[in-house]
Amino acid sequence: MNILSVNELMTVRQHGAMEYTTPPCDLDDVRAYRLKRVQEELVRNDLAGIILYDQLNTRYATDATNMQIWCSHNEARYVYVPANAGAIIFEYGGKSLLSDGLPGVARVEKPVTYFYMSAGPTVPAKAKQWARAMDAIIREYSGGNQRIAIDRLAPIGIQEMEALGYEIHDGFTVMEKAREIKSAGEIALMRESIAVCESAVQQMREALRPGITENALWAELHRGNIAGGGEWIETRLLSSGPRTNPWFRECSMRPIEKGDMVSFDTDLVGPYGYCCDMSRSWICDAEPDNEQRKAAKNA
């Protein structure tokens, strides 16, 4: 991974965990491509625009990141993408510095939040205020089209938009169709995520020894991912010995024993927000026994 000179830093617009590194492609090309894919789907479905709360979707459309895990369970940050103009980010705290220089972002606004932790007993009034604010912005670009998509929103928000005459469509379908086809730049970014994931997995392999707990081994994956510019890991799917079957137990404080099978899925969101999901199974400090060989052969 290359470190940039001061002059290079002036020309490369990076945001988030990979700042101060050289990107493997032209990030602005990727950003423009992804926004274009979203808008093509909006036009194809005769939608005026899309309201995005899911942080994977806001990232895809704008490449702006901010407290993604927290904002995934608190409706504090959202994006509106018109079918015919740049995206509008309603950024937590109204902070524009988090999206400075991103070419697909037309402007940054302060959000109107109505989840209970922020609004308390004023949720109904705040939801109405939010809907009226969204209505005003949508009308700037829509030409009277009141067909919009939303990916994720509390029911009261949907109800308020419908009360204003909007026809709501599924935003997840729009976004999944948009991201079906990857650009060459996206593939380069995916390879970056894979490389960080593989390096973190190797660190796990080197740390595996009798006595280490499942949690401690899993922590090596997190350490390698974060140190390499990755962002988070979506699951805790690591188990050992008798806990490997049936599958889907989350990792625990169980000490791994010599000869144990250790199995895991990475489910890792690496650099630039791209996921790398690979599975591995190892035997701790031993050759496989006959039962393990038979299980592997019949897998």
BANUTOR-94494 format. One record per residue (C-alpha): residue number from 0; residue in one letter; chain; x negated, y, z. Coordinates in pm, whole numbers. Layout:
N
<node NUM,"A","A",<X,Y,Z>>
...
***
This chain:
299
<node 0,"M","A",<0,0,0>>
<node 1,"N","A",<-156,328,-113>>
<node 2,"I","A",<-182,638,104>>
<node 3,"L","A",<-105,963,-74>>
<node 4,"S","A",<-324,1271,-96>>
<node 5,"V","A",<-179,1608,4>>
<node 6,"N","A",<-128,1703,-363>>
<node 7,"E","A",<49,1375,-437>>
<node 8,"L","A",<276,1425,-139>>
<node 9,"M","A",<389,1752,-294>>
<node 10,"T","A",<524,1569,-603>>
<node 11,"V","A",<675,1246,-464>>
<node 12,"R","A",<1012,1282,-292>>
<node 13,"Q","A",<1031,1005,-38>>
<node 14,"H","A",<1276,982,247>>
<node 15,"G","A",<1295,757,549>>
<node 16,"A","A",<1063,476,649>>
<node 17,"M","A",<846,482,334>>
<node 18,"E","A",<740,846,351>>
<node 19,"Y","A",<365,899,307>>
<node 20,"T","A",<328,604,71>>
<node 21,"T","A",<316,572,-307>>
<node 22,"P","A",<643,434,-444>>
<node 23,"P","A",<620,149,-696>>
<node 24,"C","A",<845,332,-945>>
<node 25,"D","A",<997,671,-1018>>
<node 26,"L","A",<1243,704,-731>>
<node 27,"D","A",<1436,985,-897>>
<node 28,"D","A",<1501,759,-1196>>
<node 29,"V","A",<1639,492,-962>>
<node 30,"R","A",<1853,744,-778>>
<node 31,"A","A",<1996,883,-1102>>
<node 32,"Y","A",<2064,533,-1234>>
<node 33,"R","A",<2252,423,-923>>
<node 34,"L","A",<2467,737,-908>>
<node 35,"K","A",<2546,694,-1279>>
<node 36,"R","A",<2652,333,-1219>>
<node 37,"V","A",<2895,445,-945>>
<node 38,"Q","A",<3041,721,-1160>>
<node 39,"E","A",<3082,490,-1457>>
<node 40,"E","A",<3297,263,-1241>>
<node 41,"L","A",<3501,559,-1119>>
<node 42,"V","A",<3569,671,-1475>>
<node 43,"R","A",<3645,317,-1588>>
<node 44,"N","A",<3910,288,-1315>>
<node 45,"D","A",<4049,642,-1363>>
<node 46,"L","A",<3945,740,-1010>>
<node 47,"A","A",<3876,1100,-914>>
<node 48,"G","A",<3603,991,-675>>
<node 49,"I","A",<3505,765,-389>>
<node 50,"I","A",<3470,824,-14>>
<node 51,"L","A",<3191,614,133>>
<node 52,"Y","A",<3144,537,502>>
<node 53,"D","A",<2961,206,472>>
<node 54,"Q","A",<2595,296,515>>
<node 55,"L","A",<2476,51,250>>
<node 56,"N","A",<2701,228,3>>
<node 57,"T","A",<2601,580,107>>
<node 58,"R","A",<2239,474,65>>
<node 59,"Y","A",<2301,328,-281>>
<node 60,"A","A",<2479,640,-404>>
<node 61,"T","A",<2247,905,-257>>
<node 62,"D","A",<1931,737,-118>>
<node 63,"A","A",<1976,947,198>>
<node 64,"T","A",<1937,762,528>>
<node 65,"N","A",<2020,861,883>>
<node 66,"M","A",<2090,640,1184>>
<node 67,"Q","A",<2232,371,958>>
<node 68,"I","A",<2315,112,1224>>
<node 69,"W","A",<2480,361,1458>>
<node 70,"C","A",<2676,520,1174>>
<node 71,"S","A",<2792,174,1067>>
<node 72,"H","A",<3010,148,1376>>
<node 73,"N","A",<3080,518,1434>>
<node 74,"E","A",<3247,713,1154>>
<node 75,"A","A",<3012,1005,1193>>
<node 76,"R","A",<2851,1026,848>>
<node 77,"Y","A",<3005,987,503>>
<node 78,"V","A",<2965,1068,134>>
<node 79,"Y","A",<3203,1179,-137>>
<node 80,"V","A",<3106,1097,-496>>
<node 81,"P","A",<3318,1271,-759>>
<node 82,"A","A",<3345,1100,-1095>>
<node 83,"N","A",<3194,1403,-1268>>
<node 84,"A","A",<2952,1578,-1030>>
<node 85,"G","A",<2678,1526,-774>>
<node 86,"A","A",<2746,1361,-440>>
<node 87,"I","A",<2842,1552,-127>>
<node 88,"I","A",<2695,1426,200>>
<node 89,"F","A",<2878,1494,523>>
<node 90,"E","A",<2568,1455,733>>
<node 91,"Y","A",<2567,1397,1107>>
<node 92,"G","A",<2500,1737,1261>>
<node 93,"G","A",<2511,1897,916>>
<node 94,"K","A",<2136,1848,877>>
<node 95,"S","A",<2032,1903,515>>
<node 96,"L","A",<1663,1820,572>>
<node 97,"L","A",<1745,1449,556>>
<node 98,"S","A",<1847,1479,191>>
<node 99,"D","A",<1626,1764,69>>
<node 100,"G","A",<1500,1699,-281>>
<node 101,"L","A",<1738,1414,-361>>
<node 102,"P","A",<1855,1489,-716>>
<node 103,"G","A",<2199,1327,-691>>
<node 104,"V","A",<2305,1528,-385>>
<node 105,"A","A",<2496,1842,-481>>
<node 106,"R","A",<2539,1972,-128>>
<node 107,"V","A",<2545,1885,241>>
<node 108,"E","A",<2840,1956,468>>
<node 109,"K","A",<2903,1911,838>>
<node 110,"P","A",<3137,1613,891>>
<node 111,"V","A",<3477,1622,1056>>
<node 112,"T","A",<3477,1324,1292>>
<node 113,"Y","A",<3778,1164,1455>>
<node 114,"F","A",<3653,835,1598>>
<node 115,"Y","A",<3751,813,1963>>
<node 116,"M","A",<3407,869,2117>>
<node 117,"S","A",<3388,1207,1945>>
<node 118,"A","A",<3754,1310,1945>>
<node 119,"G","A",<3913,1145,2250>>
<node 120,"P","A",<4284,1230,2273>>
<node 121,"T","A",<4258,1467,1973>>
<node 122,"V","A",<4213,1178,1723>>
<node 123,"P","A",<4546,1246,1539>>
<node 124,"A","A",<4475,1618,1503>>
<node 125,"K","A",<4114,1559,1396>>
<node 126,"A","A",<4219,1297,1142>>
<node 127,"K","A",<4462,1546,989>>
<node 128,"Q","A",<4187,1810,981>>
<node 129,"W","A",<3953,1560,810>>
<node 130,"A","A",<4212,1472,545>>
<node 131,"R","A",<4281,1836,465>>
<node 132,"A","A",<3909,1907,433>>
<node 133,"M","A",<3865,1607,200>>
<node 134,"D","A",<4166,1717,-3>>
<node 135,"A","A",<4013,2059,-58>>
<node 136,"I","A",<3685,1912,-177>>
<node 137,"I","A",<3843,1646,-399>>
<node 138,"R","A",<4054,1914,-569>>
<node 139,"E","A",<3739,2105,-665>>
<node 140,"Y","A",<3647,1828,-909>>
<node 141,"S","A",<3954,1613,-973>>
<node 142,"G","A",<4163,1809,-1219>>
<node 143,"G","A",<4468,1698,-1024>>
<node 144,"N","A",<4382,1326,-1019>>
<node 145,"Q","A",<4482,1190,-677>>
<node 146,"R","A",<4357,836,-735>>
<node 147,"I","A",<4057,781,-508>>
<node 148,"A","A",<3860,488,-370>>
<node 149,"I","A",<3753,442,-8>>
<node 150,"D","A",<3523,168,117>>
<node 151,"R","A",<3582,172,494>>
<node 152,"L","A",<3792,401,709>>
<node 153,"A","A",<4008,392,1022>>
<node 154,"P","A",<4378,338,936>>
<node 155,"I","A",<4480,683,1055>>
<node 156,"G","A",<4252,841,795>>
<node 157,"I","A",<4409,636,517>>
<node 158,"Q","A",<4755,733,641>>
<node 159,"E","A",<4668,1103,639>>
<node 160,"M","A",<4531,1085,284>>
<node 161,"E","A",<4841,902,165>>
<node 162,"A","A",<5059,1166,333>>
<node 163,"L","A",<4883,1421,110>>
<node 164,"G","A",<4982,1221,-196>>
<node 165,"Y","A",<4664,1020,-258>>
<node 166,"E","A",<4668,672,-407>>
<node 167,"I","A",<4396,472,-231>>
<node 168,"H","A",<4193,201,-405>>
<node 169,"D","A",<3932,-45,-278>>
<node 170,"G","A",<3593,121,-268>>
<node 171,"F","A",<3399,-200,-206>>
<node 172,"T","A",<3504,-336,-545>>
<node 173,"V","A",<3380,-16,-710>>
<node 174,"M","A",<3044,-33,-533>>
<node 175,"E","A",<2987,-405,-587>>
<node 176,"K","A",<3056,-370,-959>>
<node 177,"A","A",<2824,-68,-974>>
<node 178,"R","A",<2529,-252,-820>>
<node 179,"E","A",<2568,-569,-1030>>
<node 180,"I","A",<2309,-460,-1288>>
<node 181,"K","A",<1967,-357,-1158>>
<node 182,"S","A",<1733,-115,-1331>>
<node 183,"A","A",<1363,-188,-1380>>
<node 184,"G","A",<1290,54,-1096>>
<node 185,"E","A",<1528,-126,-863>>
<node 186,"I","A",<1357,-455,-939>>
<node 187,"A","A",<1023,-295,-847>>
<node 188,"L","A",<1173,-182,-515>>
<node 189,"M","A",<1316,-528,-453>>
<node 190,"R","A",<970,-676,-506>>
<node 191,"E","A",<835,-434,-247>>
<node 192,"S","A",<1091,-564,2>>
<node 193,"I","A",<1005,-925,-82>>
<node 194,"A","A",<635,-858,-28>>
<node 195,"V","A",<696,-708,317>>
<node 196,"C","A",<928,-997,406>>
<node 197,"E","A",<673,-1258,298>>
<node 198,"S","A",<401,-1084,502>>
<node 199,"A","A",<626,-1076,810>>
<node 200,"V","A",<712,-1444,764>>
<node 201,"Q","A",<341,-1525,752>>
<node 202,"Q","A",<295,-1340,1080>>
<node 203,"M","A",<567,-1561,1228>>
<node 204,"R","A",<390,-1871,1098>>
<node 205,"E","A",<66,-1765,1261>>
<node 206,"A","A",<243,-1692,1592>>
<node 207,"L","A",<425,-2027,1606>>
<node 208,"R","A",<282,-2243,1884>>
<node 209,"P","A",<425,-2460,2162>>
<node 210,"G","A",<568,-2250,2442>>
<node 211,"I","A",<664,-1942,2240>>
<node 212,"T","A",<1033,-1865,2274>>
<node 213,"E","A",<1267,-1843,1980>>
<node 214,"N","A",<1319,-1474,2057>>
<node 215,"A","A",<947,-1403,2069>>
<node 216,"L","A",<895,-1574,1735>>
<node 217,"W","A",<1186,-1380,1586>>
<node 218,"A","A",<1032,-1057,1715>>
<node 219,"E","A",<736,-1117,1484>>
<node 220,"L","A",<968,-1086,1184>>
<node 221,"H","A",<1098,-754,1316>>
<node 222,"R","A",<744,-631,1386>>
<node 223,"G","A",<622,-715,1037>>
<node 224,"N","A",<927,-565,870>>
<node 225,"I","A",<922,-236,1059>>
<node 226,"A","A",<545,-196,1030>>
<node 227,"G","A",<572,-254,656>>
<node 228,"G","A",<835,16,607>>
<node 229,"G","A",<1139,-206,639>>
<node 230,"E","A",<1454,-92,813>>
<node 231,"W","A",<1644,-359,1005>>
<node 232,"I","A",<1743,-726,1018>>
<node 233,"E","A",<2108,-817,993>>
<node 234,"T","A",<2123,-1145,1187>>
<node 235,"R","A",<1943,-1354,1451>>
<node 236,"L","A",<1943,-1686,1266>>
<node 237,"L","A",<1650,-1875,1415>>
<node 238,"S","A",<1676,-2198,1611>>
<node 239,"S","A",<1450,-2484,1711>>
<node 240,"G","A",<1458,-2852,1802>>
<node 241,"P","A",<1808,-2974,1900>>
<node 242,"R","A",<1954,-2629,1833>>
<node 243,"T","A",<1894,-2645,1457>>
<node 244,"N","A",<2196,-2869,1392>>
<node 245,"P","A",<2468,-2756,1361>>
<node 246,"W","A",<2334,-2443,1194>>
<node 247,"F","A",<2427,-2081,1278>>
<node 248,"R","A",<2309,-2065,1639>>
<node 249,"E","A",<2136,-1737,1715>>
<node 250,"C","A",<1784,-1735,1857>>
<node 251,"S","A",<1748,-1765,2234>>
<node 252,"M","A",<1498,-1780,2517>>
<node 253,"R","A",<1440,-2152,2454>>
<node 254,"P","A",<1066,-2234,2450>>
<node 255,"I","A",<972,-2409,2126>>
<node 256,"E","A",<811,-2749,2188>>
<node 257,"K","A",<540,-2933,1998>>
<node 258,"G","A",<699,-3128,1711>>
<node 259,"D","A",<1017,-2919,1704>>
<node 260,"M","A",<1175,-2822,1377>>
<node 261,"V","A",<1204,-2443,1356>>
<node 262,"S","A",<1446,-2300,1099>>
<node 263,"F","A",<1547,-1944,1016>>
<node 264,"D","A",<1697,-1704,762>>
<node 265,"T","A",<1531,-1365,727>>
<node 266,"D","A",<1837,-1151,631>>
<node 267,"L","A",<1591,-865,623>>
<node 268,"V","A",<1661,-514,498>>
<node 269,"G","A",<1317,-409,391>>
<node 270,"P","A",<1159,-103,231>>
<node 271,"Y","A",<1387,130,35>>
<node 272,"G","A",<1695,-43,177>>
<node 273,"Y","A",<1673,-359,-34>>
<node 274,"C","A",<1752,-693,126>>
<node 275,"C","A",<1527,-999,115>>
<node 276,"D","A",<1703,-1312,238>>
<node 277,"M","A",<1485,-1622,241>>
<node 278,"S","A",<1498,-1938,452>>
<node 279,"R","A",<1211,-2140,595>>
<node 280,"S","A",<1175,-2448,813>>
<node 281,"W","A",<855,-2545,990>>
<node 282,"I","A",<742,-2807,1239>>
<node 283,"C","A",<566,-2671,1542>>
<node 284,"D","A",<202,-2785,1570>>
<node 285,"A","A",<263,-3137,1433>>
<node 286,"E","A",<320,-3348,1125>>
<node 287,"P","A",<684,-3443,1052>>
<node 288,"D","A",<809,-3763,1212>>
<node 289,"N","A",<1003,-4029,1021>>
<node 290,"E","A",<1343,-3885,1111>>
<node 291,"Q","A",<1237,-3539,994>>
<node 292,"R","A",<1098,-3679,669>>
<node 293,"K","A",<1426,-3863,608>>
<node 294,"A","A",<1630,-3550,677>>
<node 295,"A","A",<1415,-3344,437>>
<node 296,"K","A",<1442,-3609,165>>
<node 297,"N","A",<1824,-3617,193>>
<node 298,"A","A",<1867,-3241,215>>
***
